[in-house]
Structure formats: structure tokens, C-alpha cells
Amino acid sequence: MNVYDEAHSLAKAIKESNEFKEFDRIRKEVDNDKECSDMLKELTELQVQLQTAQLAGQQPDKDMFARFQSLSTMVMTKPLAAQYMQAQMAIATMMNDVFGIVGEAIR
């Protein structure tokens, strides 16, 4: 058994999964909706900045945190953006499960 061949098989299975297909479908819709796309990009950027500050042991900027909260609320009122976030979470959950399974193999 070649580990690299198995990794390619896993990648193919992920791309063929319902979770990925749904995420890919919604991602394409988001890409065609500039307002939604821009909003989600800004939310992601703010999230990364806030997490980076926390990991560095810094207190998150209050204005940045307020903007993040406001934008998060706004995103959830937009059906397409909310669907995107849910689809993204489903992919993240699946990948976390896969990483867990692989991690168990090397313990």
C-alpha cells in the first residue's frame, strides 16, 4: 500500500463528498455576489486578526471586535452568506474528523 496513492484517493473522496459539493456550489454563488463575497472576506480577515492577537497574548482591539460582531450578525441575516458559513462549517467538521482518524493511526 502506497501512502501517497491513498492520500490521493482520500482527496478524491473528499471532492466527491456531499459536504464538499454543497460547499463548492454555494461558494460559486457567493463568488457571483460581490456584496456577499466582500462581506465574507472582511469577516474572515477580522477573524484572523482577532485570533492572531489572542494567540500573541494581546487584548483584541475593541473597535475591531465590535466590527466583527456587527458583521457576524449582518452575515447571518443574508441567506446566501449564512448558507456559506454553514457549508464551510460542515467541511471543517469533516476535515477535523479525518485529521482525527489519521492522527489515531500514528499514536
C-alpha positions in Angstrom: 0.0 0.0 0.0 1.4 3.4 -1.0 0.5 6.2 1.4 0.6 8.8 -1.4 -1.8 6.8 -3.5 -4.2 6.5 -0.5 -3.9 10.3 0.1 -4.9 10.9 -3.5 -7.8 8.5 -3.0 -8.8 10.4 0.1 -8.6 13.8 -1.7 -10.9 12.4 -4.4 -13.4 11.1 -1.8 -13.4 14.5 -0.2 -14.1 16.2 -3.5 -16.9 13.7 -4.2 -18.5 14.1 -0.7 -21.9 15.8 -0.3 -20.3 18.3 2.1 -17.7 19.4 -0.5 -20.2 19.5 -3.4 -22.6 21.7 -1.4 -19.8 24.0 -0.2 -18.5 24.3 -3.8 -22.0 25.1 -5.1 -22.5 27.8 -2.5 -19.0 29.2 -2.9 -19.7 29.7 -6.6 -22.9 31.6 -5.8 -21.0 33.7 -3.3 -18.3 34.5 -5.9 -21.0 35.8 -8.2 -22.5 38.1 -5.4 -19.9 40.9 -4.9 -21.6 42.3 -1.8 -21.8 38.9 -0.1 -18.3 37.9 -1.2 -16.8 41.2 0.1 -18.7 40.8 3.4 -17.5 37.3 4.0 -13.9 38.2 3.1 -13.9 41.1 5.6 -15.4 38.8 8.2 -12.6 36.3 7.6 -9.9 38.9 7.7 -11.3 40.3 11.0 -11.5 36.8 12.5 -7.9 36.1 11.6 -6.7 39.4 13.0 -8.6 38.8 16.3 -7.3 35.2 16.6 -3.7 36.4 15.8 -4.0 39.0 18.6 -5.3 36.4 21.0 -2.5 33.9 20.2 0.0 36.7 20.7 -1.4 37.3 24.2 -2.8 40.7 23.2 -6.2 42.1 24.0 -8.2 42.3 20.8 -8.9 45.9 19.6 -12.4 46.9 20.8 -13.3 48.6 17.6 -12.2 45.6 15.6 -14.1 43.3 17.9 -17.2 45.4 17.6 -16.9 45.4 13.8 -16.5 41.7 13.8 -19.7 41.2 16.0 -21.7 43.6 13.8 -20.5 42.0 10.6 -21.2 38.5 12.0 -24.8 39.5 12.8 -25.2 41.0 9.4 -23.8 37.9 7.6 -26.3 35.7 9.4 -29.2 37.8 8.1 -28.1 37.2 4.5 -29.4 33.7 3.5 -26.6 33.1 1.0 -23.9 34.1 3.4 -25.4 32.1 6.2 -25.6 29.0 3.9 -21.9 29.6 3.0 -20.9 29.7 6.7 -22.9 26.5 7.4 -21.3 24.7 4.4 -17.9 25.9 5.5 -18.5 24.5 9.0 -19.6 21.2 7.6 -16.4 20.9 5.6 -14.3 22.0 8.7 -16.1 19.3 10.8 -15.5 16.6 8.1 -11.8 17.6 7.8 -11.4 17.7 11.6 -12.8 14.1 11.8 -10.4 13.0 9.0 -7.4 14.5 10.8 -8.5 12.8 14.0 -8.7 9.4 12.2 -5.3 9.9 10.7 -3.9 11.1 14.0 -5.1 8.0 15.8 -3.1 5.9 13.3 0.2 7.4 14.4 -0.3 7.2 18.2 
